[in-house]
Amino acid sequence: MNLNYSFILLLIFFLSPNVKGAENLFLYKGTFSRNIKIEELNKFKSTKKPSSKLKNLIKITNQNEKDLHKILSLKIEVPLKTSSKLMNSKIGEVFLSRLSKIVYTNKILNKKLTTKAIRSGILLSSYKNDQKINLIDFLRAYPNKDIAIDLNALSKALKKIESLKELIEFYSDSPFKKLKDGRSST
């Protein structure tokens, strides 16, 4: 009897529709909040022509169309084996935890859930795109319909990036090489 229930659950699991990635991006900055469909961002990436809603959003957030297009088009190499090991290490957990304050599942403030969703989005988009990702790929692979970005937290993080650049360069020669070669003990 128990085996039959297990079989039925497995059958339902495999026949159920696939989990889709994010469809809506919500932007928060203090009391300001706006949303835009991921498909609108993708269309802008491919045509370089923003929709009227995106034009308004660019104007409100004081962005530059060319810079936004550059960000959306930027591809980053994310080798699956290395990135998986890194994200499951202690330093990776810290990184994902901090990233979960910037990018998170909209209206669900569960750090563990968000951390797993970010990890999943990165790895799935890397897998689907020949171990390279861009922002649109990540958003499409994020395992929830609605994803949010805290613009205040993003701004603070971007200010810290310059100081972290030197630290990353220092570590890129030794510990990351060990991770890449599969010799790390983390």
N, C-alpha and C positions, 0 to 999 in steps of 0.2 A: 504494500500500500504506500509506504513512504517513498519507494523507488518511483512509483507512478507520479506522485506529486513533484518530485525532482525533475522527472522527464518533462512534465507539463510546464514547469517553470522555465526550464531550458528552452523548450520550444517557443514559448511566449517571448523570451528574451531575444532569441535569434530571428523571430519573425516580426518583432516590433520595429517600427521605423527608426532609422538612425537619429541620433541626437544631432540637431543642427547647431551651427555656430551662432554667434551674435548677429542680430539683425538691426538692433538699435544701439546707438552710442549716446549716452547721457553725459553732458558736461556740467560740472558744478564748480562755482567759484563764489564762496560766501552764500548770499541769498540768490545769486544768479544761477539759473539752470535752464538748459536748452537740450534738445535732443535732435539727432539726425540719423537717418537710415544709413547703414553701412554701404548699401548699394549706391547711394548718392556719392559717397566718398570714392567708391571704386570707379564710378562713371567719371568723376572729376579727374581721378588718377589717369584714366585711359584717354580722355578727350581734352583735358586741361581747361575745360569750360565748366565753371561751377553753376549749380542750380541756383535759383533765386534764394532759396532757404540757406544754402551754403554761403552765398555772397553776404547775406545778412549776418550770418554767424561769424564769418571772417571779419566783417566790419565791427561787430560788437566786441569780439575778443581781441581786436587790435592786431590781427595777424596779417601776413603778406601772402597773397595767392601763390606766388612762386615758391616761397619757403614751405608752405603747406604741401604743395605738389611734390617738392623735393623730399619732404619727410615721408609722404605716402608712397613714394617710388623707391626710397632707399631700401636696398636688399642687404641683409646681413647674413653671413655664413654662420650656420648653427649646426655643427656636426652632431648627429644624434647620440653617439656613444659618449662623447666628451661632455656634451651639455647635460645629458641624463645623469652622468656621474656627478657633475658639478652641482646640479640642482638638488641632488639627493645627499649632498655633503652638508656639513654644519654651516660652512660659509654660504652655500647655496640656499639653505633654509633661511638664513638671516637676510640674504638678498631678496628672496621671494616675500618674506614677511614685510620688509620695507616697501617693496613694490606693491604689495596688497593695500597699502595706504593710499596709493595713487590710482591704481587700476583695480576695480573690484566689481563683483556682481551687483547690479543696481538693486537697491533697497534690501539687500541681504548683507548685514555687517558681521559675517562670520569669517574670521581671519583664516582658519584652517581650510574652509571651503574655498575661499578666494585663492589661497596659496596653491591648492590642488588644481583649481581651474586655470590659473596662470601657467603652471607647469604643463598642464595638458595642452593648453593653447600653443605654447612654444613648441613642444615636442611634436604635436600633430601637424602643425603648419610646416615644421622642418621636414617631417616625413613626407608630406604631400608635395613639397616643392623642392625636391632634390637637395635637401639639407640647407636651404636658404629660406629666409622669411623676410617679409616686410610687414608693415603695420596692418594692412588690409588682410593679409594671410593670417596673421595672429588673431585679428578680430573674428574672422570667419571660422577659425578653429576653436575659439573660446566657447566652452560647453554651456552656454546659457544664452537665451534670447536677448537679454538686455545687459549691457556692460556700461560701467560708469568710469569717468576720469575726474579726479579732483584736481582742478587746475591750480589751486593754491599749493597743494602738496607737490604737484609737478614742477611748479616754478621754483620751489625750495630745493627740490632734488637737482634740477638743472644747474643751479648755482653751486651745488656741491660737486658736480661732475668734474669740473676743472681741477679741483684739488685731488680728486680720486684718480685722475688720469695718470699722475706720476706713480701712485701706488700700484695701479694695474700694470704699468710698464715694468715696474720692479719685479712683480710676481710672475709676469708672463714668461720670463725666461726659465724659471725652475718648476714651481708647483704645477702650473698649467701644462707644461710639457709632459710632466709625469702623468697627469690625468689623460692627456691626449694619447700617450703611449700605453695607457692602461696599467700603469705601475703604482698608482696611488693607493694608499691604505685607508682612505676615507670612505 
